[in-house]
Every structure is written in structure tokens, then in C-alpha cells.
């Protein structure tokens, strides 16, 4: 794996959702670095290998919903903290949270499981998804994420994502605190 500045030289063989991600970032003037991997990053262990190349905070991104499936959330949290439903539910005053069905992820974020990322918010034009960010994510200089596919990864400056990217995609975010215990 090699880290390259900006979008890949060739877009051949790439999914439209990935190309759309690079085009969006370029159109809005965001600086980013990108790398392709030989295999899809399906687990946090795969992401740790990529982290060695990116040198960025790798997030665990969870697509969640309330029990009634009327409210949807994208939670960005450190990969070493456990997800505790009760902890988040209290902070956002929501009914018990669970993992949202795949069809909503595809409909609202145009992302499939394994590739969930903040980049998907550019596809959520009607703001169906509320972004939740653990406060520790905001402390790092860079954040690593997928460009809506899990065969590539990228890094962006945290300061460009919050509030730059979130403003560009017309999404606010709620800072949450996960204890990690």
C-alpha cells in the first residue's frame, strides 16, 4: 500500500460512489490522501494494517437506529472503545439503539456494510442521518475513513472534516462521550 496525495490517477474499475467521493472533495477544495488495499477492509484488524500507512485516527463507524427505525445515526468512535447502547442513548435522548438494517444504509448513505464512513453523508441530501462523534475522535490531527467503498482508504485533517466537510454536506454533529469501560 502506498499513500498518494489526492484522488487516484486512474478511475478505471472504481465504483461510481467512490469516484463521486473524490469529485466532491475536490470540488469543495478539501485536501486528502488516498491508498488502495489488496483486499477489502472488513474488520478493525484490517483497518489497523491500513493505519500504519495512513498514520491517522481510524474510526469505528456504526450505522444505528432507534427501536422504531424512525431515527438514524452514524456514530464515529475510537476503534478501541466498546459500543454501549445505553451510554449513547442517554446522551442523545433516544430509545434503545441498535444496528440499522442494511437497506437504510444503502438508501440514505449509498454505502454497503464494511464501508461505512462519514463520506456517506454527502449522499444524505434530506438529512435522515444524525452524525454522532466521540470527543476523542476530534483530538487527532488526521482521521482515516473509506471513500464509500472498503477497498480504498483515505485520510483528511480533522479540522477539515469538522466543521468544513460537515458544513459542505449540511449536517451538524453531536459530540458524545464514551467511557471506554
Phi, psi and omega in degrees: 000135176234142179267129181239144177283129177077193185287159180299152180298320181245136176260002181299131178080002180267147178290151182302324181294327177289313179301318179299325178296310179298318179298319179298312181298317179295316181300327181264004175075026179277140176269135180205163177235149188223149173217149174258151176243156179292326179233157179296141177272096183260344183231165176294332176296318176300319181293328179294324176296320180291326179302326179299329178275317184286324186053057182215164175289118178269128183261148164270123181248119182243132177261115189238164174211163175283174184301325183277353183059041177248344177231136184236146185222144169247115181258122174256122183216157177299145183292344182264002178260141176282150176270122177238112183308312184300321182298316180285316182306317179298317186290331181252007178052057182232154174299167182316129180267149174214174179291133182282149178298147182306323184298328178287324178299316179290318181294315186271323185250351185053047180224148176256159179307142182096342182241012183300134185199159176302334180300332179298339180296339178293342179265353183264072186293336182259012176053051175285336188248129176264129179275129175242131183231122175295138185303331180291333177297324184285351183276337182280158179286323182232151175237135176262141179204173177266146175274053179070008171219155182256022174257359176220157175222160180215163173230143178225158176291136179303318179295338175278331179283318183239104012257359186308298181296316182298325175294317182297328180263006177058044176233134171268176177222155178249124177279129180238164180238117174255132185285333183079011181249000000 
